[in-house]
Amino acid sequence: MINFVVATHTESSPIIKFYNLKQIKSDQMFQVFRNVNSNIFLIISGIGKIRSASATMYLYGVHTKLKNQIWINVGICGHKNYSLGNGYLVNKITDKSSNQNFYPIQAFSHNFLTNSCITCDKPNINYCKSLYDMESSGFFCTALKFSTSELIHLFKIISDNETNKINIKEKPYISGLIKDNLNLIDSLVKKLKMINKINYRKTKCQNDEIEKQFFYFCKNFNFNENEQCELKDVLEDWNYLRNFESPIKYLEIRKIAKEEILKKLRNKLKHD
């Protein structure tokens, strides 16, 4: 599932048209859009990191409700001297007021331009070598609550610099910046979908393996209900920490009695 969080309708409209999204009329707090298959959502947050954070939480809590999905913040930004219209994938976010840093993980090969981004509490005309905006930190730290940093990304497009100040009322200009970068945005979406698919397959295979192991132990040993709960926890830890070795084979080689199974597995995990 792809979730776009965008500050304004002006910035959102090219994305809405590109993915053929329709507004969900029942929403009162935010304008929310989705495609016919309900696997692409877009929410218009309003300007500022608090609104961006609120919209991100709302979209997750009310509509998507699935963890480890794709989250993308698209919007305009300023820079000291970068050319207008160039799009950048953000590789570091700094919240100016708290000085806290966040790092999206770019776990894919790409040819995107990249740069860091500073999130300000109010419009900034003191241009620097980083991008600057007003939403990134609020979006990213909120999305991290229900997804991973390799699936949370920000694509920022230069709208102003030292020699070209922005007029927020120039809506065709702002929409045009987004429209001219739609192919790059869609390329990012496709790369993240591939990563999400790979992660899903890994997780599914791991869960299937845990179920097989759990069934084997329950079938061959008379675990009571409490022991079964503990066994499930141990097997999940084992497959996370020692997925290169089967716990069944580990115990078979050592001919462990039923009473010692959970203890031996836990001790092995503890000493690795």
N, C-alpha and C positions, 0 to 999 in steps of 0.2 A: 504494500500500500504506500502511495506517495502522498505526502502532506506538505502543501505549500503554505507558508505564513508570509503575508505581504502587507506592508503598512497601509497603502492607499488604493483606492479603486483605480486611479490613474495608472499606477504601476501594475495592478492586477489584470486590467482588461485585456492586454495582449495574451496573457497566459490563459485566461478564461476562454478566449476565442480559439486559441491554438489547440487546447485539449477538449474543446466543446463541453465546457462545464455549465451546469445549470444551478441557479440559486435554490437553496432549500428554504422555502418561504416560511416555514414554521419557526425559524430561528429569530429570536428577538434581541439577544445580546450582541451578536456579531453577524455580519454578512458571511454566509458559508456557501460554498459552491462544490458540486461534485459531478463526476461523469456518470454515464448511464450504468456502468458496471460497479459503481461505488468503490473503485480502487484508486481514484485520484480525488483528493480533497484540496480546497483552497479556502483560507480564511483571511478576511481583511481585518487587520488588528488595530489600525490607527497608529499614529506616530508616537514613538517613544518606547523605551525598553520595558516599562511596566505594562503597557498595553500589549506589547509583543509577547511578554511572558504570560499574561492573562489569556490572550487569544490562543496561544499554544496549548496551555492547560485545558482550556475549554474544548478545543478541537479534539484533543485526546480523550477527555472525560465524557464528552457528550456523543461523539460520532465514531472515532476510530476504535478506541478501547483495546487496541492490540499493541503489545510491547514489541520493541526491536523492529520498528518500521522506519521507512525513509522520511526524513524531515528536511525541508529546504526553505531557507529564507532568501528571497530575491528582493533586491531593492537598489535604489540609487545611493551614491556616496560621493564624497569630495576627496580631493588629493591636491598636493602642492603644485605638481606640474604634469601629471599624467594626461594623455589625450582624452578628450570627451568621447564617450561612447564605448570605450574599451571595458570589457567585462573581466572581473578578477574572482578567482576562487580564494576564499579567505583561509589562511593557514594558522592564524593566531588572532585571538580576540582579547583586547584589554578593555576592561571597564574603567573608564577614567576616574569616576568618583571613588571606587573601592580599590583601584589598582589591581584587581584580580584578573588573572589570565586564564584563558581556555584555549584548547588546542584540538581543532577538528583533525581526525586522522584520515589522510588521503591514501587509502589502501588500494589504489588502482593506478595504472599507468595513464598519463594524460599529457596534453599539450596546453592546458589552461595557463593563462597568466596567473600568478599568485602574489599575495601580499598580506600583511597583517592589517587589522582593522581596530580602530579605537572607537568605543561607543561613548558618546557624550550625552549629558542630560539635557542639553539645549543646543540649538544650531550653532555651529562652530565655523568661524572664518579665519582662524589661525591655522592655516594649512600646514601639513607636515609630510614626512616621507611615508607615513602610514595612511591607509584609507581612513575615513571617519564616517560614522553614521550615528543613528540614535536608537537602533533596535537590537543589534547583534547579540550583545551579552545577555539581555533578557530572554531572547529566543533560545540561545544555545544552552544556558544553564537550566532552563525549564525542560527542554526536550531531552536533556541528559537523564531526567528522572524516569523516563520510560523508553529510551532507546540508547544505542551505543554511539560513541563519537565517530566511528567510521561510517555511520549512516546519517549523521547530522551535518549538513553543509550549508554554506552561505555563498551566494553568488551576487557580487556587487558591481554595479556599472557606474563609471565616472560621469557625473552630471555637472560638476563644477570644479574649478581650480582657481589659482591666484589671479589669472587674467580673464576668467569667464565665470562670473557669479551667477547663481541660479535664481530664477524667478519661479516660485512654486506654483504660480498661476498659469504657467506655460504648459498646460496639460498635454497638448499634442507633442511637444518636445520630449516630455518625460515618458509618455507612452511609446514614442518612437525609439527611445533608448532601449527599452525592454524588448520591443518588437524586433529590433535589429540583432538582438542577442538570443532569440528564441532557439535557434539551432544549437547554440552552445549549451543553453539550459537543458534542452532535450537530450543532448549528449551526456550531460551529467546525470540526468534521470536514468538513462539506459545503463550507465556504468554502475550506479548504485543499485539498480534492480538486479544486475548480475551478481554483485556482492551479496545482496540479500538472499538470492536464490541459493548461492553456495553455502551461506550460513545456515539456511533452512535445511538443506540436505544433510549437512554435518550434524545439526541438532537432531533431526529425525532419525538418522542412522544411530546416533548415540542413544537416543531414547528407546529405540527398538532393541538395541543391545542390552540395555539395562533391564527391560521387560523380560528378555530371554533369560538373563542371569537370575533375575528374581524368581521366575517360574521354576527354574532348575532347582534352586535352593529350597523353595517351598514344597516342591514335589518330593525331594529326596530327604528332607529333614523336617521334623515336626515343630516348626516355629509357632509360638503362640502369637496373638495379635500384636502385643507390644514389641516382640522380637521382629515381627515382620516390618513394623514401622521403622525400627532401628536399622534393619537390613536394607531397606530402600534408601535410607540416608547414606549408609556406608557405601552402597553400590554407586550412588550418584557422585559421591566424593572420589571414589576409586576411578570412575570413568573420566572424571575431570583431571585428576592428578596422574593416573597411571593407565591411560587408555592404550598403551603399547603392550599391556600384559593382561590376560584374562584372569579375574579373581578365581574362577573355577579351576583353571589349570594350576594356579598358584597353590591352592589348597589341596588339590588332588596329589600333587607331587609330595606334599608334606603329610598327607594322610591325616588331616586334622579331624578330630571328633566334633560332633555337632556343638557341644558346649563351648568349644574354643573358637568357633568360626568367626563370630563377630569381634571377639577380642583380638584374634590374630590379624584380621583385616585392618582394624583400627590401629593396631600397633605398627603395622607395616606402613600405613599412611603417615603416621606420626613421625617415623624415623627416616622418611625419604627426604 
